[in-house]
Amino acid sequence: MSVFDGQPVFRLCSADQYAAVCIHRRSGADGFYDAPSPEIGVRASGLLGRQRSVGGGCPETFCLYRWPMNSCLLDFVHDVGVANTAEEVGQRFIQFAQKRDASVVHMFMETKLSGFRATTIPYEVLEEEVHDCQFGTSQIVELVKSGTPRVYWGVDVDQSNPLLPELDLRISETRFHQLRQRNSVTFPMPDADGLYRGAGVGIGFEDRGETFLTHMAESCGSLAMASFSAHSRIQLLLSQERAPSPLSKRQGEILELLAAGFQLSAIADKLGIADSTVNLHLAQLKKKLNVKTKEQALAMAIANGWISL
């Protein structure tokens, strides 16, 4: 498989049934890219410099980890890679996690409720959690924003943390009583620039404390890899989504003719309107787009795909 911007690609090594996850994307603001978990990643700088044996020679392509593969995980990453919408990726991830006995799945691109989410949590429960976290102190949220590799929490796990804020304890109790989530793992996820600001993937289980920790010891790595793959693909798809065109039909026609090289008088003749009407449409368009020239308006329309060339 080839590696292309933003899409996770598994490269299967048939000799030992290991795979390398490669992502072609910009590094973070500090020139590095921090992978989301020790189980699945190392700093990209090491792979690009001293350990290029797996990552390949492309300056912006790096291997995250070599992990023992199973066909289900490989199939999942392939399906994510060919998905066309963020919603489709989210649903595929939910199904993947539920097949691994997850009772709650929550993928979020930011802590605000307005951000994209793929979740099994009812909206009213989610709304209350987000509201409470905005006005209270949550250690879990702070850990996610700090990029901690993984965060374990829940009614059983919380008992080992006497300093946990009351807000986190209340959320754990609510998840347990309303959603059958006894314990959970959350993987913080980086934004496109490599920085952690509150995106993440949470996967909850009915498992009791020791059973949950044993379960995580066995499957945390593959869950983290699947989470990162889905998150990266959603990032790419959301970045490619275009806002609806703000242009009226006539404004679009005028810009398309401008792009084709027609002068204003020729545009007026072709559309069967007066020169002054063309100028009026352009004046309204420049005001709408907050630009000073028709050339700037044209460039914005082309860049955003609002007109056909």
Secondary structure, 3 states (H helix, E strand, C coil): CCCCECCCEEEEECCCCEEEEEEECCCCCCCCCCCCCCCCCCCHHHHHHCCHHHHCCCCCEEEEEEEECCHHHHHHHHHHHHCCCHHHHHHHHHHHHHCCCCCEEEEECCCCCCCCEEECCCHHHHHHHHHHHHHCCCHHHHHHHHCCCCEEEECCHHHHCCCCCHHHHHHHHHHHHHHCCCEEEEEEECCCCCCCCCEEEEEEECCCHHHHHHHHHHHHHHHHHHHHHHHHHHHHHHHHCCCCCCCCHHHHHHHHHHHCCCCHHHHHHHHCCCHHHHHHHHHHHHHHHCCCCHHHHHHHHHHCCCCCC
